[in-house]
Amino acid sequence: MKLTQTNLLQNQYEKLIFYISLGRITFLTFQEKLFLLKNIDSANTLALLSIEDIETKVGRHISKKSVWNGKQNLLYAKEIVRICQSMEIEPLFYFEESYPSLLKEITDPPFILYCRGNTQLLNQTSVSVVGTRRLSQNGKKAAVSFAYDASLSGCTVISGLANGADGYAHQGVLNAYFDCKEKGLCVENLGKTIAVLPSGIDDVVPYGHKKMAAQILQTGGLLVSEFEPRSVTEKWHFVARNRIIAALSPATVVIEAPAGSGALITADFALEWGKDVMIHSAAFSQNAQTIAQIVKSDLEKDHAQGKVSNYKLENDLNKYLEAGAPVINDYEEYCKTLLLVPGERIQKENKNPSCIQGELF
């Protein structure tokens, strides 16, 4: 919902407060929020409900650990609207036409997306690019080059603004923009970049990417988060962020990802929702394999001590290769592969045959 006026019309304001009040109730599922939206008429009515009243309405027991103060929730919602107005943050609600259509297809979409920048990008041609924070030199070049070419073709690049592959992917789009600007070329048709944040929309995590976040906005990109302003970033936010990255495009490209990498969680989400997962050939360079071996060794030690799960230890690129994930060299090959029927996607001869046979690690 756009907050273009300094003072919203009273009716708009009341609806906005209601939607945000409902959206920020963390102990409710997405479907329960939609149900209450249809069965409660206002934020004031919601504020007067006890947690027992809410239990009755949604038809299930709510954990005693859940905390609910309706009046306090209403005050927080009003404060969020004030912050959104002052920072030009646009809340997008699930039931609005501008809410990204691909995100509506997953089982647990955010009830609210908080956005800063060009929200039209959410419904344009896009590709998600992810990878490890411990990126090899080849991986850095691959992430920048892939995103640069995607931008030149008009494709939006989506990533998570993290250190490593995410940052280099965003940087590739920024480089394309500034290069075209310097040459006096039109930048309107360039693909931009979307950064999905694990933090509140008014914050940037990691802190070192604040300048990059500002450049993303400067170049017509978008910052988006399901977490409201002034949210404290929690560990689980990163996985929640990853599901949005996977959902916002038809395909996820993994630049490099050793065993246990958070990028592979994003890939898992993509596969779960029937989207394509592709692996960049940079993942099989000698430097990338060396990093992967070191990470695998550390994980094995941690697993032996009960510090990490078996899933994290075994979740490596081999799993995706065995499932038929194609290996690509660049954005051009990504586009060609995307058009192929999955069964016709043949691994190219110049890929390391040992990694395709499941012997990478």
C-alpha positions as CSV (number, residue, x, y, z in Angstrom):
1,M,0.0,0.0,0.0
2,K,1.6,3.2,-1.2
3,L,2.1,5.9,1.5
4,T,2.5,8.8,-0.9
5,Q,0.5,11.4,1.1
6,T,1.8,13.0,4.2
7,N,-1.5,12.4,5.8
8,L,-3.4,9.3,4.7
9,L,-7.1,9.5,4.4
10,Q,-8.7,8.3,7.6
11,N,-10.2,5.2,6.0
12,Q,-6.9,4.2,4.4
13,Y,-5.1,4.9,7.7
14,E,-7.4,2.6,9.6
15,K,-7.1,-0.2,7.1
16,L,-3.3,0.1,7.2
17,I,-3.2,-0.1,10.9
18,F,-5.5,-3.1,10.9
19,Y,-3.4,-5.0,8.3
20,I,-0.1,-4.3,10.1
21,S,-1.6,-5.1,13.5
22,L,-2.7,-8.5,12.2
23,G,0.5,-9.1,10.2
24,R,2.8,-8.7,13.2
25,I,1.1,-11.4,15.3
26,T,3.9,-13.9,15.1
27,F,2.0,-16.9,16.7
28,L,-0.5,-16.9,13.9
29,T,0.0,-18.9,10.7
30,F,-0.5,-17.2,7.4
31,Q,-3.8,-18.9,6.8
32,E,-5.0,-17.8,10.3
33,K,-4.2,-14.2,9.5
34,L,-6.2,-14.4,6.3
35,F,-9.1,-15.9,8.3
36,L,-9.1,-13.2,10.9
37,L,-8.8,-10.6,8.2
38,K,-12.2,-11.8,6.9
39,N,-13.8,-12.1,10.3
40,I,-12.6,-9.0,12.2
41,D,-13.6,-5.6,11.1
42,S,-10.9,-3.3,12.5
43,A,-7.6,-2.9,14.4
44,N,-9.6,-1.7,17.5
45,T,-11.6,-4.9,17.5
46,L,-8.4,-7.0,17.2
47,A,-6.8,-5.0,20.1
48,L,-9.7,-5.9,22.4
49,L,-9.4,-9.6,21.9
50,S,-7.8,-11.8,24.5
51,I,-5.5,-14.6,23.5
52,E,-8.4,-17.0,24.5
53,D,-10.6,-15.1,22.1
54,I,-8.1,-15.5,19.3
55,E,-7.8,-19.3,20.1
56,T,-11.6,-19.6,19.8
57,K,-11.7,-17.8,16.5
58,V,-8.8,-19.7,14.8
59,G,-9.9,-23.0,16.4
60,R,-6.7,-24.2,17.9
61,H,-4.7,-24.0,21.2
62,I,-2.0,-21.3,21.2
63,S,1.2,-22.0,23.1
64,K,1.5,-20.5,26.5
65,K,4.9,-19.1,25.5
66,S,3.1,-16.8,23.1
67,V,2.7,-13.3,24.4
68,W,-0.3,-11.1,23.4
69,N,-1.2,-7.6,24.4
70,G,-3.7,-6.2,21.9
71,K,-3.5,-2.6,23.0
72,Q,0.3,-2.6,22.9
73,N,0.2,-4.3,19.5
74,L,-2.0,-1.5,18.2
75,L,0.4,1.1,19.4
76,Y,3.3,-0.7,17.7
77,A,1.3,-0.8,14.4
78,K,0.7,2.9,14.5
79,E,4.4,3.5,15.1
80,I,5.3,1.3,12.2
81,V,3.1,3.4,9.9
82,R,4.8,6.5,11.1
83,I,8.2,5.1,10.3
84,C,7.1,3.8,6.9
85,Q,5.9,7.3,6.1
86,S,9.1,9.0,7.2
87,M,11.4,6.5,5.4
88,E,9.3,6.0,2.3
89,I,8.8,2.3,3.1
90,E,5.9,0.7,1.2
91,P,4.1,-2.2,2.8
92,L,2.8,-4.7,0.3
93,F,0.0,-7.0,1.6
94,Y,-0.7,-10.5,0.3
95,F,-4.1,-9.6,-1.0
96,E,-3.0,-6.6,-3.1
97,E,-2.6,-6.8,-6.8
98,S,1.0,-5.5,-6.7
99,Y,2.1,-8.3,-4.3
100,P,4.6,-10.6,-6.3
101,S,2.6,-13.3,-8.0
102,L,5.4,-15.9,-7.7
103,L,5.5,-15.4,-3.9
104,K,1.8,-16.2,-3.7
105,E,2.5,-19.7,-5.0
106,I,4.4,-20.9,-2.0
107,T,2.8,-22.4,1.1
108,D,3.8,-19.8,3.6
109,P,4.2,-16.4,1.9
110,P,4.7,-13.3,4.0
111,F,1.5,-11.6,5.0
112,I,3.4,-8.3,4.6
113,L,6.4,-7.4,2.5
114,Y,8.1,-4.1,3.5
115,C,9.7,-2.4,0.5
116,R,12.1,0.4,-0.2
117,G,12.6,1.3,-3.9
118,N,11.1,0.1,-7.1
119,T,8.4,-2.5,-6.2
120,Q,7.6,-3.1,-9.9
121,L,10.7,-5.3,-10.0
122,L,8.8,-7.9,-8.0
123,N,6.8,-8.9,-11.0
124,Q,9.4,-8.7,-13.7
125,T,11.7,-11.3,-15.3
126,S,14.2,-12.4,-12.6
127,V,16.8,-14.9,-11.5
128,S,17.9,-15.6,-8.0
129,V,21.7,-15.9,-7.4
130,V,23.1,-17.3,-4.2
131,G,26.3,-18.9,-2.9
132,T,28.7,-19.3,-0.1
133,R,30.3,-16.4,1.9
134,R,33.7,-18.2,1.5
135,L,33.9,-17.5,-2.2
136,S,36.9,-18.4,-4.3
137,Q,38.4,-15.8,-6.8
138,N,36.7,-17.7,-9.7
139,G,33.5,-17.6,-7.8
140,K,33.7,-13.8,-7.3
141,K,34.3,-13.3,-11.0
142,A,31.5,-15.7,-11.9
143,A,28.9,-14.0,-9.6
144,V,29.8,-10.5,-10.9
145,S,29.9,-11.6,-14.6
146,F,26.6,-13.6,-14.4
147,A,24.8,-10.7,-12.8
148,Y,26.3,-8.1,-15.1
149,D,25.1,-10.0,-18.2
150,A,21.7,-10.6,-16.7
151,S,21.4,-6.9,-16.1
152,L,22.4,-6.0,-19.6
153,S,19.6,-8.4,-20.9
154,G,17.0,-6.7,-18.7
155,C,16.7,-9.4,-16.1
156,T,16.3,-8.6,-12.4
157,V,18.9,-10.2,-10.1
158,I,17.7,-11.3,-6.7
159,S,20.0,-12.1,-3.8
160,G,20.3,-11.6,0.0
161,L,22.9,-8.9,0.4
162,A,25.1,-11.2,2.4
163,N,28.9,-11.3,2.2
164,G,30.3,-13.5,-0.5
165,A,28.2,-14.5,-3.6
166,D,25.2,-12.4,-2.7
167,G,27.3,-9.2,-2.5
168,Y,29.2,-9.9,-5.7
169,A,25.9,-10.7,-7.6
170,H,24.5,-7.3,-6.5
171,Q,27.8,-5.7,-7.4
172,G,27.6,-7.1,-11.0
173,V,24.2,-5.3,-11.5
174,L,25.6,-2.1,-10.1
175,N,28.7,-2.3,-12.3
176,A,26.5,-2.7,-15.4
177,Y,24.5,0.4,-14.4
178,F,27.5,2.6,-13.7
179,D,29.3,1.4,-16.8
180,C,26.4,2.3,-19.0
181,K,26.0,5.6,-17.3
182,E,29.7,6.4,-17.8
183,K,29.4,5.6,-21.5
184,G,26.2,7.7,-21.9
185,L,24.0,4.7,-22.6
186,C,20.4,4.3,-21.6
187,V,20.0,2.6,-18.2
188,E,16.2,2.5,-18.1
189,N,16.0,-1.0,-19.7
190,L,18.8,-2.5,-17.6
191,G,17.8,-5.2,-15.2
192,K,18.1,-4.0,-11.6
193,T,18.7,-5.9,-8.4
194,I,16.5,-6.9,-5.4
195,A,18.1,-7.4,-2.0
196,V,16.0,-9.5,0.3
197,L,17.0,-8.6,3.9
198,P,17.1,-10.9,7.0
199,S,16.8,-7.7,9.1
200,G,14.0,-5.1,9.6
201,I,13.5,-3.1,6.4
202,D,15.1,0.0,8.1
203,D,18.3,-1.9,8.8
204,V,21.1,-3.5,6.7
205,V,22.7,-6.8,7.6
206,P,25.7,-7.1,7.3
207,Y,26.5,-3.5,8.3
208,G,29.4,-3.4,5.8
209,H,26.9,-3.5,3.0
210,K,25.1,-0.3,3.9
211,K,26.8,1.6,1.0
212,M,25.8,-1.2,-1.4
213,A,22.2,-1.0,-0.2
214,A,22.2,2.7,-0.8
215,Q,23.5,2.1,-4.3
216,I,20.9,-0.4,-5.0
217,L,18.2,2.2,-4.3
218,Q,20.2,4.9,-6.2
219,T,20.2,2.7,-9.3
220,G,16.5,1.9,-9.3
221,G,16.7,-1.4,-7.3
222,L,14.7,-2.6,-4.4
223,L,15.3,-3.6,-0.7
224,V,12.6,-5.9,0.7
225,S,12.0,-7.6,4.0
226,E,9.1,-9.4,5.7
227,F,10.4,-8.0,9.0
228,E,9.0,-4.7,10.2
229,P,11.1,-1.6,11.0
230,R,13.0,-1.8,14.3
231,S,13.0,-5.6,14.3
232,V,15.8,-7.4,16.0
233,T,17.6,-9.8,13.6
234,E,17.3,-13.4,14.8
235,K,19.1,-16.5,13.5
236,W,15.9,-18.0,12.0
237,H,15.4,-14.8,9.9
238,F,18.2,-15.9,7.5
239,V,16.4,-19.1,6.6
240,A,13.1,-17.3,6.3
241,R,14.9,-14.8,4.0
242,N,16.2,-17.6,1.8
243,R,12.7,-18.9,1.1
244,I,11.7,-15.5,-0.3
245,I,14.8,-15.4,-2.5
246,A,13.9,-18.8,-3.9
247,A,10.3,-17.9,-4.4
248,L,10.7,-14.6,-6.2
249,S,12.1,-16.1,-9.4
250,P,11.6,-19.1,-11.6
251,A,15.2,-20.3,-11.1
252,T,18.0,-20.2,-8.6
253,V,21.7,-20.2,-9.7
254,V,24.2,-21.5,-7.1
255,I,27.6,-19.9,-7.7
256,E,29.6,-21.9,-5.1
257,A,28.3,-23.8,-2.1
258,P,30.3,-26.2,0.1
259,A,28.4,-28.7,2.3
260,G,26.1,-27.0,4.8
261,S,26.0,-23.7,3.0
262,G,23.0,-21.6,3.5
263,A,22.8,-21.2,-0.2
264,L,21.8,-24.8,-0.5
265,I,18.8,-24.1,1.8
266,T,17.7,-21.7,-0.8
267,A,18.2,-24.3,-3.4
268,D,16.1,-26.8,-1.4
269,F,13.3,-24.3,-1.2
270,A,13.4,-23.8,-4.9
271,L,13.2,-27.5,-5.6
272,E,10.4,-27.9,-3.1
273,W,8.3,-25.4,-5.1
274,G,9.1,-26.9,-8.5
275,K,11.6,-24.2,-9.6
276,D,14.8,-24.7,-11.4
277,V,18.2,-25.0,-9.7
278,M,21.4,-24.5,-11.7
279,I,25.0,-24.7,-10.6
280,H,27.7,-22.4,-12.0
281,S,30.8,-24.2,-13.2
282,A,32.8,-21.9,-10.9
283,A,31.7,-24.3,-8.1
284,F,34.1,-26.9,-9.6
285,S,37.2,-24.9,-9.9
286,Q,40.3,-26.1,-8.0
287,N,40.1,-23.2,-5.5
288,A,36.4,-23.8,-4.9
289,Q,37.0,-27.5,-4.3
290,T,39.8,-26.7,-1.9
291,I,37.4,-24.5,0.1
292,A,34.7,-27.2,0.0
293,Q,37.2,-29.8,1.3
294,I,38.1,-27.6,4.3
295,V,34.5,-26.8,5.1
296,K,33.5,-30.5,4.8
297,S,36.4,-31.5,7.2
298,D,35.3,-28.9,9.7
299,L,31.7,-30.0,9.5
300,E,32.7,-33.7,10.0
301,K,34.5,-32.7,13.2
302,D,31.5,-30.6,14.4
303,H,29.1,-33.5,13.5
304,A,31.2,-35.9,15.5
305,Q,30.8,-33.6,18.5
306,G,27.1,-33.2,18.0
307,K,27.3,-29.6,17.0
308,V,25.7,-29.9,13.5
309,S,23.0,-32.1,12.1
310,N,23.5,-34.9,9.6
311,Y,21.4,-32.9,7.1
312,K,23.9,-30.1,7.1
313,L,26.9,-32.5,6.7
314,E,25.3,-34.3,3.8
315,N,23.7,-31.3,2.0
316,D,26.2,-30.6,-0.7
317,L,26.2,-30.0,-4.5
318,N,26.3,-33.7,-5.3
319,K,22.7,-34.0,-4.1
320,Y,21.6,-31.5,-6.7
321,L,23.7,-32.9,-9.5
322,E,22.3,-36.4,-8.9
323,A,18.8,-34.8,-9.0
324,G,19.6,-33.5,-12.4
325,A,20.6,-29.9,-11.7
326,P,22.4,-28.6,-14.8
327,V,25.8,-26.9,-14.7
328,I,26.1,-23.6,-16.6
329,N,29.0,-21.4,-17.5
330,D,27.3,-18.0,-17.8
331,Y,24.1,-16.1,-18.1
332,E,23.7,-16.9,-21.8
333,E,23.9,-20.6,-21.1
334,Y,21.5,-20.2,-18.2
335,C,18.9,-18.7,-20.6
336,K,19.3,-21.6,-23.1
337,T,19.1,-24.2,-20.3
338,L,16.0,-22.6,-18.9
339,L,14.2,-23.2,-22.1
340,L,15.0,-26.9,-22.2
341,V,12.9,-29.7,-20.8
342,P,14.7,-30.9,-17.7
343,G,15.3,-34.4,-19.2
344,E,17.1,-32.8,-22.1
345,R,19.6,-30.9,-20.0
346,I,22.8,-32.7,-20.7
347,Q,26.0,-32.0,-18.6
348,K,28.5,-30.3,-20.8
349,E,31.8,-32.1,-21.7
350,N,34.0,-29.4,-20.2
351,K,32.6,-29.9,-16.7
352,N,34.7,-32.0,-14.3
353,P,33.3,-35.6,-14.8
354,S,34.3,-36.6,-11.3
355,C,32.0,-34.0,-9.7
356,I,29.1,-35.2,-11.9
357,Q,29.7,-38.7,-10.7
358,G,29.3,-37.7,-7.1
359,E,33.0,-37.6,-6.2
360,L,33.5,-33.9,-5.7
361,F,34.0,-34.2,-1.9
